[in-house]
């Protein structure tokens, strides 16, 4: 399974957003249904990209909706639901919905990721943050990776900036990895940087040769701090000419100093486990289902203690003599035998022939002693 969890969707114009918002949740829709939000040209471009992704071998695709600074519940529109209604279905290809919030200095006061707005984020399968300041990076690693209905499992780093605006501290990175978050690297930056989310902010990243230089320097630092753990490689590509096959992307990531296994897992196992963990947002305290005890079909009921004790006792071919039966007291417990009774029990078990032979042997030894004894006369 190869996954590309960052397929950006073109931004809608104000007229398209107003048209989609007017049709949302008012109950006065026309019989023919709401008008499509995306133009036919935009839908055709996305269809062409999907065809190329399927040809390259991708089976899981996540459409990415990018929001700047904060999510306003009054004006926010889920455009991915509208897009999926306009795309044709493809067997063997899984569509996911992702929301990415680009954080800047104004987002430190709050960017709408609160329990009061949880209904806005429930339709999305994945939530991602793009921190551009030290405070927003610390907030994303420590607070928003905790298991809650609004957990963000993807921290996408702005690698095309002239310099990372924050230091990748080991404590913050380890805390985010421990909570199950991943650090995303978009390989579009290595190809020129067009389509990187950091370019949407005022102090956005560079383009062309400068973007490539910044991407390689920042990506090496990410690989060094994380030691190859929790790295997710995505595309973030708008142009079809910049799309790459999964094997090519793995070869590209190995140049950052990680092993081939880590580079291969960055778009396979890491993405698969991420999608599975992201499902826990829709359950209480990250529990997928109620655990149940399932017994195998050929299992046998556990026997009682008395049956186990009787099975462990060795079988006897001869009946137990009456003398061996111990008497029980008033409370049903067995009473131990005294020493005299034990001696009588042993003598009774000795056969009479053995006692006679022992007595004859003693008499013969006495006679020999008398013969050997010298006379006193």
Secondary structure, 3 states (H helix, E strand, C coil): CCEEEEEECCCCCHHHHHHHHHCCCCCCCCCCCCCCCCCHHHHHHHHHHHHHHHHHCCCEEEEEEEEECCCCCCCCCCHHHHHHHHCCCCCCCEEEEEEEEEECHHHHHCCCCCHHHHHHHCCCCEEEEEECCHHHHHHHHHCCCCCCCCCCCEEECCCCCCCCCCCCCHHHHHHHHHCCCEEEEEHHHHHCCCCCHHHHCCCCCCCCHHHHHHHHHHHHHHHHHHCCCCEEEECCCCCHHHCCCHHHHHHHHHCCCCCHHHHHHCCCHHHHHHHHHHHHHHCHHHCCCCCCCCCCCCCCCCCCHHHHHHHHCCCCCCCCCHHHCCCECCCCCECCCCHHHHHHHHHHHCCHHHHHHHHHHHHHHHHHHHHHCCCCC
